[in-house]
Amino acid sequence: MIVLRLLRNLALAPLFPLWWAVRLWSRSKARWIRVKLSPRLVEFVRPEPWYSRFIPRPNVVRPTSLGALRKLVEQAQKSPDVRGVLFEMPSLMAGWVACSALRELIVELRASGKEVVVYLPSGGGNRELFVASAASRILASPSATLAPLGLAASRRQLKGLLERFGLEVEVYRRAEYKTAAEGVSSFAMSEPQREQTTALLATYERALIDALKERPNLDEDAVRALFDRGLVSGRAAIECGLLDELAYDDEVAEKVTGDPDEKLAPASDWLAHRLARFFVRVLRRPYVAVIPVHGAISDAGQGPGAAKDAVVSAIRRAAADKRALGVVLHVDSPGGSALASDIIHREVMRLKDKKPVVACFGEVAASGGYYVSAGANSIVADPLTITGSIGVISARLVASGLLDRLGVRTEVIRLAPHADLVSNPRAATEEERAMLDREVGNFYQSFVEVVANGRGRPSEEVEPLARGRVWSGRDAEGKGLVDRMGGLSIALDEVKARLGRRELDLPLLPIWPKALDLPPQAREQRRALLEVLGMSALGTSALGAVHEDLETLLELATSKERALAWADVPTID
């Protein structure tokens, strides 16, 4: 391959002057760059096969890559011709950590002397205002409404619905904060769940208030007054300091540049031109590998997300590649299979013997997501990351009541007292309950020891911080469960520091685990159970909102795993 790349460069070398001339001629003269954001923000966009560009896919909107935005910001900071950047921001369907990362990029741009304008064509709520408040100016459409409503978290208690169908869920957990199945085992939110959710809300609210306070004429009292007010029209938003100007889409360029004839350079074209290279690199440069652990952690082939075999394979590829000097484990997972989490953790420990490994947390790295990261050399998290949940849960779906109503009779012949415990959807006996509870307790103790060993602390010190409780990244740092606040750039710095090569320019390159889908048999079983509950007919009705909750809880209750490192992650809006 080295020889082929060298021959390619030699063969095309005579054309270099022509390429350079075309490059100079096509260079953008615009002083402003226009970035059109997608509703979804992700760290990396998984590359698609080359042939996908020839397959028509109407109405498919690709997410915005924060990694690509970082490259854009880096290049814009270096370019003396660039005066500023305009971000056109739709209503975001992104997590708070992704919004925080985007906000930090805006802060970096302004710190380098560039102007940053955010345009909100559809107005905005908490997330949009959280990001936009870092800009030099904020514009919105004249008919747009802003909604600084403040924060709330809610959960649905589905026990009453399940009882109507004759269903019950037996739950075994360690410990009191491990509330992942509380929605199907209780009619009301427990005090531990209320306590940890309130603490998370307080962290998120503080971040939102501190962000909005950066706007002119807004102090904490004024921000809380906006929360009380709720909905704010465009003109009223200018009066109170949330907005600077109103503009329709065709007026934005002139409002930003001050010149009706000046054009804004599309970000993708401008960045492609800046990064274009005529000669290909003959010797591949060293890099830091990023291994995504995204979604539910499962045994091989048992679900979408972080399938065990796929993640382990990616880790081994990074270990074998001599150009990969270190590894960042990018974790965005609420956990899943305790067994699969332990196997991935073991692979991380083996990798750490060869190369520095730094865990970088995304929106959530809890339960199994924290388990796989506990052995890393260092852990980096955003202040708004949801993490911790060091605990274990198990659940059994008892469907005997439903079967009785349907006239289904189950007869069992067993040669051992517990032979039908897994296959028969009956209630467990007292002896079986004690047996299952003991197994969960053993998994929990192992989990605490894994964390204690990874953090270099005694188990007696870690256990009070565990008990299934979720923490914000900020609180987790204060408890010693996280080492540093930040994102991928901080994680990269940590890797380079451990290599003793802080000055080295090392790119971050993802090594993607192979995607595995849910097996047809398991998928059909889940769908059939949902149809029995009548969920498939709910459609867009009010009850349709519980469908996703039920599917998640059925994943928990019908899993072949008897013990799950799975976190209950509240949705904070």
C-alpha positions, 0 to 999 in steps of 0.5 A: 500500500505504501508503494501504491500511494507513493506511485500515485503521488509521483504520477500526479505530481505534474498536475499539481500546479494546475490543481493549486491554481484551481484551488486559489481561483475557487477559494471562497471570498466570504468572510462569514460561514453559514452552518445549517444544523440538523435537529440531531447532534452526535459526536461521530456519524457512522460512515456509509458505504460508498454506493449509498450515494447512488441510492435515493432516500427521500426525507433522510436528514443526516445528523450533525457531527460534532466532530466535523464541527470541531474541525470547522472551528479549528480551521475558522480560528486559523483563518484570518479571512473569516470574520464570523460564523452563523449557526442556523439552529432548528428545534433540537432533538439532541441530548443536553451533553451534545448541546453543551458540546456545541455551546463550548464550540461557540465559546471557543470561536468567540474566544479566538476573536470571531463573531458568532450569530445564532439564528432560530427560525422556529424559535426555541426552548430550553435547549436552543436558548442554552446553546444560543446564549453563548453567541455574540448575537441571537436572531429569530424569525418575527413570528417565532415564540421562545419557550424558556419554561425551565426544567422538569422530569417525568416518568410513567407508572405502568403498574395499573395498566399491566394489572388490567391485563393480568400482568405482574413484574417481579423485581429483584434489585440492589439497592434502593436507588436502582429504580429501572423497573419501578414503573411496572412494580409501583403505583407511585415514584419512590422517595429514592427516585424522587431524591436522585431525580431532583438532584439531577434537575438541580444540576441541569437547572443551574447550568441553564440559568448560568448560560442564560445569565450571559445574555445582556441584562439578564441576571438570576432573578430575571431568568427565573422570571422568564421561567415564570412567564413561560412563553415569550414572543419575539418582540418581548424577547428583545425587550427582556434581553433573550434576543437581539434582532428579528429577521426572516430567512432572506434577511439573515445574511444582511443582518449578519454581515451588514452588506446586502451583497455579501454572501455566506459560505456554506460550511461543508464547502468551505471546510472541504476546500480548507482540508483538500490535499493533492498528495495522499499521505504515504506513511499513515500517521499515528492516531488515538482510536475512539471506540463507541459503546453506544446503546444498550449493552447486550450479548452478541446478536441479542439487540441493537446497540453495544453488542458484546462481540462487536465491541470486543472485536473493536477493542482488539483491533485497536490493541493490534494496530500499532498506529493506535497509540491510545484509546478513548472509550466513548460511552453513551449507554444506560447499561444492559447485560451484566455478563456482557458488561463484565466481558467488555470490562475484561477486554478494556483491562487487557487493552490497558496493559498495552496502551492508555485507555481513557473513558469519555462519557456522553449523555449517559454512562450508567450502570453497565455503561459505568461498569465497562469504563471503571477500569480505564486509566481516567474517566472524563465526563460532561457536567450534565452526563448522567452516570453512576447507577452502580447496581444490579436489577433483575425482573420476571414477567408473571403472565399467569393472570393474563393467560387465565383470562385468555383461557390458557392453561399451563401444565408442567411436568418437572423433575426438579423443584425449580426446573420451570422457573425460566420457561413458565410465566408463573410467580416465583415461590418464596424459596425461588425469590430468595435464590434470585435475590441472592444472585442479584446480591452477588452480582452487586458485590462484584460490581462494587469491587470492579469499581473499587479496583478501577478507582483505587479505593476500598469497597467500603468507601465505594459502596455508599456511592453505589446503591444504584444511584445516578449522579450528574457528571458534576456530582460524580466528579465530587464523589471521585467517580469521575476524574475530569470535566470535559469532552473528547478534546479533554479525553485526547489530552489525557491520552497524550499526557499518559503517552508523555507526548502532549505536543504531538498532533494526534487525530481521533479516529473511530473504530466502529463496532459492527452493528448487530440487529435484534434476531427475528425470533426475539423481535417477533416475541416482543411484538406479539406481547405488545399486541396482546397488550393492545399497544399496536393499535394505539397509534397516535392516540394519547396512550401511544406515549407508553409504547416505548416505555413498555417495550423497554420494560419488556426488554428488561423483564423478558431478557434471558439475562437474570441480572442486568446492569441497567439504569433508569435514566430520566428524561429532562426537558 
